Amino acid sequence: MAIKFKEIRKFLARNTRLSICFLDGDYHNYLLISDIPSLEYDELYVYGVGMTDVEFSLDIYSEPDEINREVTISGRGFTMQPAIEIVLSDKPRDIERNICDSLTFKDLKPYLQIGRWFNIVNKLDWSGESYEYRKNISEKYDSMYVYGIGMENNPDLEETYKELKYDTHLKKRMVLVLSDKPRRN
């Protein structure tokens, strides 16, 4: 049983920019999960989950030219901002899934981008562990349930990325909040 967008949608952080992408290269960018029309994409299958920099039209997205001493990458009428990227397909990937109705980390893991920074957070005590690559994420999380997906500034950046004067997904890490109990809403 593959993961459909309607299932993963409830786990996406409400305050994170999103890019919904398709295998043919088409995409739609949203400032918030609430900007996605109800039932839109619900029956499509998740092909991948990652982070990227995407463009937003300045008629719907505006900010000061400098925030926290960072400049904004922009052009005529658009700006580039980091976002969670969800790749969708009309056909499911052939990935075996847990039998239960709730999404476990083991179910989600094969869909995650290969690398560059994950923070796995335990909802029970809000402790977290950081991993650079998906393959290094401990199997101890496999039986835990997905509670949330978002992104945050990465405190473990290499100097090269710290020196960048603009905000980019390269300065972020994906946050995966996990719980011992399934999310009910």
N, C-alpha and C positions, 0 to 999 in steps of 0.2 A: 504494500500500500504506500504510494508516494505521498509527498507533502504538497497540498494545494495552498494557493495564496490565502484563501479564507482561513486556513488554520494558522499560518505563520503571522498573519496580519495583526492578531491580538497581542503578539509578543513584541512588536516593533515599538520602540520608544516614541512617545507622542511629540517630543520636541526635537526630533532629528530629521534633517532633510533626507529625502528618499529619491532614488532613481529606479524606476521600473523599466527594465530592459528586456528585449526580446532577441531570440537567436538570429533574426534577420538584421539586427543592428538598430532597429527602431527603438526609441525610448521616450519616456515621459518623466519629467522631474517634478517633485512636489516638495513644498516647504515643510509640510507637516503630514502625518498619517491621516489626519482629519480632512485634508484637501483631496484625498482620493475618493471619488464618488462611491457611494454605498454599492456593494455587490460588484463593482468594477474589478475585473481580473480574478474574481473569487474561484472560478472553475478552472483556471490555468494552474499548471504544475510549477513548483519551484525547481529551477535548474541549478541555481547557485546563489550564494549570499556573500557579499564582500563590501569593500569600501572603494570609493573613487572620487574624483573631482568632477563636478558637473556644472553646466551653465544654467543660470537663471536670468530671465529677462529683468532689466532694471525697472520696468514698469510695475512689477510685482514684488521685487526684492530690492531694498535699498538699505544702505548702512553708511556710517561715516567712512571717509577715505582711509582713516587710520584707527584701528582698534588695538589696544594693548601694544602699540608701537609696531603693528603689522600693517602692511599695505594690502590692498585688495587687488587681485588680478581681475581686470575687466577690459572690455572693449566697447565698441559702439553699441550701447544698449544692453549689454549683458555683463554678468560677473561670474566668476568660477568659485565654487564652494565645495567643501567636502560633504559627502553624503553616503548613506548606506545604499548599496546597490543590490537589488533583487532581480535576478534574471529569471524570466518566466518562459514556459513552453506549453504548447497544446498537447504534448506527449510527455508522459512521465519518464524519468530516468530509471534504469534498471538497478535500483538499490534496495536491498532487503531492509525491512523495517520491523521495529518492535510490534508485537501483537496488540498491545494496549491502545486505548483511545487517545492517550496523552502523548505529547511529543517529548521524547527523552533526548539527552545530549548525544547519545549514540546514534539516534535517528538523524539529528541535524548535522553532526560532524562531517560526513562526506560531502555535504553541500557548501561548506564554508570555504572561503578563499584559502589558497595553500599557505599563504604566509603574510607576514609582517604585522605582528603584534595583536595578541588577544589578551583580555583580562577576564578570567573566569571568577565570578563572584558568587559566594554562597549566600543566599537570601537569609538564612537562619541567623548568621552573625555578621554579615556584610564583609567577611574576610575575602581576600582576593589573591590570586596568583597570576602572574604574567608569563606569557609564552610567546616566543618570537614566531614559531611556525606551528601550524595545525598538527603536524605529525608528532610534535613534542608534548601536546596536551595529554596529561595523565589520564589513564583509563579509569581512575577512581571516580571520574565524573560521569561515566557512561550511563549509569542507572539513575542519575538525577534528572529531574524534569526541567524543561526550559521554562523560565519565568519572564525573561525579558531579553531584548536584543537592542543594543545602541552603540554609541561610540563616545569617546572622551579624549581629552588631550593626553598624550603619552609621556609620562615622566621619565621613561627609559630611552629617550631618543639618543641617537648617535650625534656627534658634533655637527656633522654635515647637515642634518635636518634641523638641528637647533638654530643654525645660522640662517635658515630661510626666513625671509622678511615677510612672507605671506602665509595665510592659512591654507593647508592642503591636507589631504587624507594621509600623506606621508608623515604628518605630525600627530596622527591619531592612533588609537588602538580600538579594536572592536570589543565591546563589553557584552558578555554573555552571563546573565544572572540565572543561576540554577537553584532548584529547591528540592527537598526530599519529598515534597508532596506536589501533585499536579495543580496547575493554576485552574481555577474554576470559572473565571469570567471571560 
